[in-house]
Amino acid sequence: MELQEIKTYLNSPDSQNRIRAIVELRHHNPEVVVPLLKRRMHDKEFMIRSYVAMGFGYKQTEEGFEALLDILANEKDPNVRAEAANSLAKYGLDRALPYLEELFEQEPHWLVRQSIFAVMEDMNYSDILLKMCEIGLEGKDPLVRLTAIANLGRFAQTPQAETVLQMLLPLAVSDIWHVRAKVAKALRKFHSPEAQAALMELRQDRDHRVVAATLEGTL
C-alpha cells in the first residue's frame, strides 16, 4: 500500500481500514511511521490504540518512546497500557525498567502487571524482579500471585535464594490448591533441607494436582 493510501485509510470512519493502514506501516521507516501512528493514539477504538502502542515498539524513535510514556500515563484501557509496557521494553530494559518498575508499583490491573512480568527475562535485574514478586504476592489478583510465585523459583541459584525460600515456605500450606501446586514447582529448584522437607509434605497433599506438581519432570 502506498503511503498516501495509508494516510487516507488512517482517517477512514471504518475501524478495519484504520487497522489495515497501521499494519501496512510496517513496510515504512520509523521516522515516517511514528508521526502517523501518533494521529491514532486517541482513537475511539481501544483495539486501534493497542495496535498503535505495538507499532511504537517495532518502529523505534525518541518520539515513539515519549509517546509510549504518554500512553502509560494517560491511557484508561488496561489492554492498551499492557501493550505499551511491552513495547517500552523493546527499547531495552536498561532504559525502560525505571518506568516499568514504577508502573508495576502503581498499576493494580492484572493484565498490565502480567505484561511487565513477561519482559523480565534478564536476571541482571533480579533485585527489581524480587520487588515485583513481593508486590504481586501482596496483591489480590490470583493470576499475578501465581506468576510471582513462578518467578520466585528463578532465584534458587542466586544470592537471594534464602530470602526467597522464606517467602515460599508459608505459601506451601495455602488453602488454595493452585498456590500450593505453583509453590511445589518453585521449591523443586531449591535443594536446601527446608525446601525438600516442604516438598515431602506437598507429595502427601490432599489434592492430586498438587502431588502431580511435585513430581512433574521427574518421571
C-alpha positions in Angstrom: 0.0 0.0 0.0 1.4 3.4 -1.0 1.9 6.0 1.8 -0.8 8.3 0.6 -3.3 5.5 0.6 -2.2 4.6 4.1 -2.8 8.1 5.2 -6.3 8.0 3.7 -7.1 4.7 5.4 -5.9 6.1 8.7 -8.6 8.7 8.6 -11.3 6.2 7.5 -14.5 6.0 9.6 -14.2 2.2 9.2 -12.1 0.9 12.0 -11.0 -2.1 9.9 -9.5 0.3 7.4 -7.6 2.1 10.1 -6.2 -1.2 11.4 -5.2 -2.2 7.9 -3.4 1.1 7.5 -1.5 0.6 10.8 -0.5 -2.9 9.7 0.8 -1.6 6.4 3.0 0.9 8.1 5.4 -2.0 8.9 6.8 -1.5 5.4 8.0 2.1 6.1 10.8 3.5 8.1 10.3 4.7 11.8 10.7 8.4 11.0 7.7 8.2 8.7 5.7 5.7 10.8 5.8 7.2 14.2 4.1 10.6 13.4 1.4 8.7 11.6 0.8 6.4 14.5 0.5 9.3 16.8 -2.5 10.5 14.8 -4.4 7.5 16.1 -3.2 7.5 19.7 -6.6 8.7 20.9 -8.7 6.6 18.5 -12.1 5.8 20.0 -11.4 2.0 19.4 -9.2 0.5 22.1 -8.0 -2.2 19.6 -6.6 0.5 17.3 -4.9 2.2 20.2 -3.4 -1.2 21.1 -2.0 -1.5 17.5 -0.6 2.0 17.8 1.2 1.1 21.1 2.5 -2.1 19.5 3.7 -0.1 16.5 5.8 2.2 18.7 7.7 -0.8 19.9 8.6 -2.1 16.4 9.3 1.3 14.9 11.5 2.9 17.5 12.3 6.6 17.7 12.7 9.0 20.5 9.3 10.4 19.6 7.9 6.9 19.9 9.4 6.3 23.3 7.9 9.6 24.6 4.5 8.6 23.0 4.6 5.3 25.0 5.3 7.1 28.2 2.3 9.3 27.4 0.1 6.2 26.9 1.2 4.7 30.2 0.4 8.0 32.0 -2.9 8.8 30.4 -4.5 5.7 28.7 -7.6 4.4 30.5 -7.8 0.9 29.0 -5.5 -1.7 30.6 -5.2 -3.6 27.3 -3.5 -0.6 25.7 -1.4 0.1 28.8 -0.2 -3.5 28.8 0.7 -3.3 25.1 2.5 0.0 25.8 4.5 -1.6 28.6 5.6 -4.4 26.3 6.6 -2.0 23.6 8.6 0.1 26.0 10.7 -2.9 27.0 11.7 -3.3 23.3 13.7 -0.1 23.7 15.9 -2.1 26.2 15.4 -2.8 29.8 18.2 -0.5 30.9 16.2 2.4 29.7 12.6 1.1 30.1 12.9 -0.5 33.5 12.6 2.6 35.7 9.3 3.4 34.1 8.1 -0.3 34.2 9.1 -0.6 37.8 7.1 2.5 38.8 4.1 1.3 36.7 4.1 -2.1 38.4 4.0 -0.5 41.8 1.2 1.9 40.9 -0.8 -0.2 38.5 -3.1 -2.7 40.1 -4.6 -4.2 37.0 -3.5 -7.8 36.4 -3.0 -7.5 32.7 -0.5 -4.7 33.0 1.4 -6.5 35.7 1.5 -9.7 33.8 2.8 -7.8 30.8 5.7 -6.4 32.8 6.5 -9.8 34.4 6.7 -11.2 30.9 9.5 -8.9 29.8 11.6 -9.6 33.0 13.7 -12.3 31.4 17.2 -10.9 32.4 18.2 -11.9 35.9 20.7 -9.0 35.9 17.7 -7.1 37.3 17.0 -9.6 40.0 16.5 -7.1 42.8 13.8 -5.3 40.8 12.2 -8.6 39.9 12.2 -9.7 43.5 10.5 -6.4 44.5 7.8 -7.0 41.8 7.3 -10.5 43.1 6.8 -9.2 46.7 4.2 -6.6 45.4 2.5 -9.3 43.3 2.2 -11.6 46.3 0.7 -8.8 48.4 -1.9 -8.0 45.7 -5.3 -9.6 45.4 -5.2 -10.9 41.8 -4.7 -14.7 41.8 -3.1 -14.9 38.4 -0.5 -12.2 39.3 0.2 -14.0 42.6 0.8 -17.3 40.8 3.1 -15.6 38.3 5.0 -14.0 41.2 5.5 -17.5 42.8 6.7 -18.9 39.5 9.2 -16.1 39.2 10.5 -16.8 42.7 11.6 -20.2 41.5 14.2 -18.4 39.3 16.1 -17.3 42.4 17.1 -20.8 43.5 20.7 -20.4 42.5 21.1 -16.7 43.4 22.3 -14.8 46.5 18.6 -14.1 47.3 17.8 -17.8 47.5 17.4 -17.9 51.3 15.2 -14.8 51.3 13.0 -16.2 48.6 12.7 -19.5 50.3 11.3 -17.9 53.4 8.7 -16.2 51.1 7.7 -19.5 49.5 7.5 -21.8 52.5 4.4 -20.2 54.1 2.6 -20.5 50.8 3.1 -24.2 50.8 0.2 -24.5 53.3 -2.1 -22.2 51.4 -5.8 -23.1 51.3 -5.7 -22.7 47.5 -4.5 -25.7 45.6 -3.3 -23.6 42.7 -1.0 -21.8 45.0 0.3 -25.0 46.6 0.9 -26.5 43.2 2.8 -23.4 42.0 4.9 -23.4 45.1 5.7 -27.1 44.7 7.1 -26.4 41.2 9.2 -23.5 42.5 10.5 -25.5 45.5 11.8 -28.2 43.2 14.5 -25.8 42.1 15.8 -25.4 45.7 18.0 -28.0 47.3 18.0 -26.9 50.9 16.7 -29.2 53.7 13.8 -26.8 54.3 12.7 -26.9 50.7 13.0 -30.7 50.5 11.0 -31.1 53.7 8.2 -28.9 52.3 8.2 -30.8 49.1 7.8 -34.1 51.0 4.8 -32.6 52.7 3.3 -31.5 49.4 3.8 -35.0 48.0 1.2 -36.1 50.5 -1.1 -33.2 49.7 -4.9 -33.9 49.7 -5.2 -32.6 46.1 -3.7 -34.9 43.5 -2.9 -31.9 41.3 -0.5 -30.6 43.9 1.1 -34.0 44.2 1.5 -34.1 40.4 3.2 -30.7 40.5 5.8 -32.1 43.0 6.6 -34.9 40.6 6.4 -33.1 37.3 9.5 -33.8 35.2 10.9 -36.5 37.5 9.2 -39.5 35.9 
